[in-house]
Amino acid sequence: MSIAVITPQTSHFRRPLARAAIFVSLVLVATSCGSSTSAKTALSFNGDEISVDKFEKTILQLADAEQITLENGQATGDVARSVLGAMLRGVATSQIVKQYNEAATQEDKDAVLAQMQEDPNFDALGPDLKDLILSMNSEDLALARIKAPAEKEVVAMYEKAPASLGAICAQHILVEQSATADEVLKLLNAGGNFKKVAGAYSIEPNAAETGGVLGSADGDCLLLSDYQAQFDPGFTAGALLAKPGVPYGPVKSSFGYHVILARPYADISSSLNALLEKTPGQMLVVGLLATSTVTVGSQYGHFDAATNKIVAN
């Protein structure tokens, strides 16, 4: 099984991370919370369901293959949530692949099966687990062939829910008190210039020069997956709700209170489309998960869009 490692990065309000690994991903080829479901459903997402029976079979077959360890015949909460999260990602991938008129080919399946058979643990995998791994990895290959949406579609998606594209193009003003954030919001809603207000109020270093723009050396947009892995989850949760050109807040994080602006499309179009040209399929999967309702069985937890994980209730 492949192991994905997150490399920590630092920022004034990004949360510090130790080096961490995804325990189990069900992947061999590199490439909003809802109410609880019925007793027979482990997870529901955009009309697709993972049954408790299928999930429990997956857990048992992973244990039989010595990929996970059971305690008293059951997976611990963190292990169960990790496996269910991987299966959720597979469902979202399947939906994006279909939406963009792609499909796993027989060549994809043959390539994945050949790689699976090279693994010394292949024979220990149960038949349902083999089918699941084969399906998920084949669709990952199809996902990699998806092209970036046409700009007309990008504009429509950005105006409706910017994060649906798998990126966030934001600027923010950070203050210490909620009352100050309210004051900032009133100024902005009255027509105040965001950069000037940021220079006057924000405690973020260099806010007067940057205007609170969050970006990288490559542009004004950052991958949503970077926010989910590296930023304070309170801030990310707020950024997911921001609408283009409309100041949003106050948003509380461990660093204070933020007023967040999803920047108008005209200001970030080049940066956003450049990101989409690199990994459109993966970005669309992350965006779909973050802007759709994920309903998880209460015995397992709930989906947290700010971290892209199933977490304990």
ABEGO torsion letter per residue (X at the ends): XBBBBBBBBBBAABBBBBBBBBABAGBABBXXBBBBBBAABABBBGGBBBBAAAAAAAAAAAAAAGABBBBGGBBBAAAAAAAAAAAAAAAAAAAAAAAAGBBBBAAAAAAAAAAAAABAAAAABBAAAAAAAAAAAAAAAAAAABBBBBAAAAAAAAAABAAAAGBBBBBBBBBABAAAAAAAAAAAAAGBBAAAAAAAABABBGAAAAGGBBBBAAEABBBAAAAAAABBAAAAAAAAABBBGBBBOBBBBAAEBBBBBBBBAAAAAAAAAAAAAABAAAAAAAAAAAABBBBBBAAAEBBBAAAGBBBBX
